[in-house]
Amino acid sequence: MSENRIPEDLVICIDTSRSMFRKDFTPNRFTCCISAAKTLANERFNLDNLSAFAVIEYSDKAKKIIDFATSSFGNNLNDALDSLTCGGYSAMGDALALSIKTLIAELRKIGAKTPRIVLISDGNYMKTAVDPLKMARIAQGLSIRIDTFGIANTRQDNLLKRISDITGGRYFYNNDLESLTRSAKEIAEDNYKTYGASKETLIENPAFLRQIAANLLRVQDLTRDQEQRVKQIRGEVDFKKCSICFSDQNPYTKGSFYVTGRYCPNCTTPFHIHCLGAWADSQKDHKVKRSGTARCPHCFYLLKIPIEVTQIQKLRVLTKGLKEEPAQKPEIIPAKYIQDVAVLGDEAIFNACPVCHLIFEKGQSAVQCGNLKCNALYHEDCFKKLKEGHCKNCDIRLHLY
């Protein structure tokens, strides 16, 4: 039945503070929550073997117990849940922050699944530097839904329901093992695909790609263990050579690798940032190109290309030894004024303005480059800031009457 369902990456975020050991549930809250978490995973695996679960427990601190496990590793998941113990206070904000961080790391990988958090708690929490509601708003911005299981929640502000409401998740009030089990089964079954649903996923949104992409590591950012690993894989001499141009010297800036060299944070493959920009420009995925990101050629991890590199890359002659031609007066072509950018469709709205790098909103006016091969969109005020009217994408000189 998995072909009729949307595969998800679910983080079970479970409260293991001492208040969870109360015996108003039989035999206690904690044991019943572990049972419900197992039911959720097992029921989902029976319906959809492509979904995966990670487990994060929190008391005084948040800790990842197991990374995303599929149905093939169901026993490992059950063993991880059985290993949990109660004690300490409840750092809920830290746990939600770690859950979001865990999901973002997964979203950067190729073939990412729909992200989701299932928070199981009695709603009590200690105040830390990380506010649970702030984390909920961050999750909302990343379209990560948080479903909450309230265990005999007596807090007047009903924090768990507020978290679910902010993120568009579901809140379940539970007062015994039977209601917990029923809630777990509902979550397990609700990833069914609706007929005629859009095939476009969040990961295809250029603005979202830019938001979650990982920053490249500099040479000085490598830990000693990572540096030794790179040396072992590539050889003592080559660990500071670009894996695209196979040189220490940057072919575009002529600088050394130490200046413009970076490493993939996932597999530590080395690149010059300009070589990675050229690699991204040669790929066929237009949405990734527009977002200013690239997939690592080695592990396909989503990487963020510095904005200044993508701009310079478009203006630099890539062919070595090309003879310079006499400077010609640039062609001036008309730009197009768009009263409401929404008429261009959703894809245009999610484009970023090349000047301020912010996306557009419905009802905003815009100016579109007249070069049909470019069609770059600018906010009206940003267009006025262009130097002599030169488009920042194709360098053609534009005028707007």
HELIX and SHEET records of a PDB file:
HELIX    1   1 SER A    2  ASN A    4  5                                   3    
HELIX    2   2 ARG A   18  PHE A   21  5                                   4    
HELIX    3   3 ARG A   29  LEU A   47  1                                  19    
HELIX    4   4 SER A   71  PHE A   73  5                                   3    
HELIX    5   5 GLY A   74  ASP A   82  1                                   9    
HELIX    6   6 MET A   92  LEU A  107  1                                  16    
HELIX    7   7 PRO A  132  GLY A  141  1                                  10    
HELIX    8   8 LEU A  159  THR A  167  1                                   9    
HELIX    9   9 LEU A  177  GLU A  189  1                                  13    
HELIX   10  10 LEU A  202  GLU A  204  5                                   3    
HELIX   11  11 PRO A  206  ILE A  212  1                                   7    
HELIX   12  12 VAL A  219  ASP A  221  5                                   3    
HELIX   13  13 ARG A  224  ARG A  234  1                                  11    
HELIX   14  14 PHE A  257  THR A  260  1                                   4    
HELIX   15  15 ILE A  273  ASP A  281  1                                   9    
HELIX   16  16 HIS A  286  ARG A  290  1                                   5    
HELIX   17  17 ILE A  307  LEU A  315  1                                   9    
HELIX   18  18 VAL A  341  LEU A  344  5                                   4    
HELIX   19  19 ASP A  346  ILE A  349  1                                   4    
HELIX   20  20 GLU A  380  PHE A  383  1                                   4    
HELIX   21  21 LYS A  387  GLY A  389  5                                   3    
SHEET    1   A 6 ALA A  62  ALA A  69  0                                        
SHEET    2   A 6 ALA A  52  TYR A  58 -1                                        
SHEET    3   A 6 GLU A   8  ASP A  15  1                                        
SHEET    4   A 6 THR A 114  SER A 121  1                                        
SHEET    5   A 6 ARG A 145  ILE A 151  1                                        
SHEET    6   A 6 TYR A 171  ASN A 174  1                                        
SHEET    1   B 3 ALA A 214  ASN A 215  0                                        
SHEET    2   B 3 LEU A 302  LYS A 304  1                                        
SHEET    3   B 3 THR A 293  ARG A 295 -1                                        
SHEET    1   C 2 GLY A 261  TYR A 263  0                                        
SHEET    2   C 2 PRO A 270  HIS A 272 -1                                        
SHEET    1   D 2 ILE A 332  PRO A 334  0                                        
SHEET    2   D 2 ARG A 397  HIS A 399  1                                        
SHEET    1   E 3 LYS A 336  ILE A 338  0                                        
SHEET    2   E 3 ALA A 366  GLN A 368 -1                                        
SHEET    3   E 3 LEU A 377  HIS A 379 -1                                        
END                                                                             
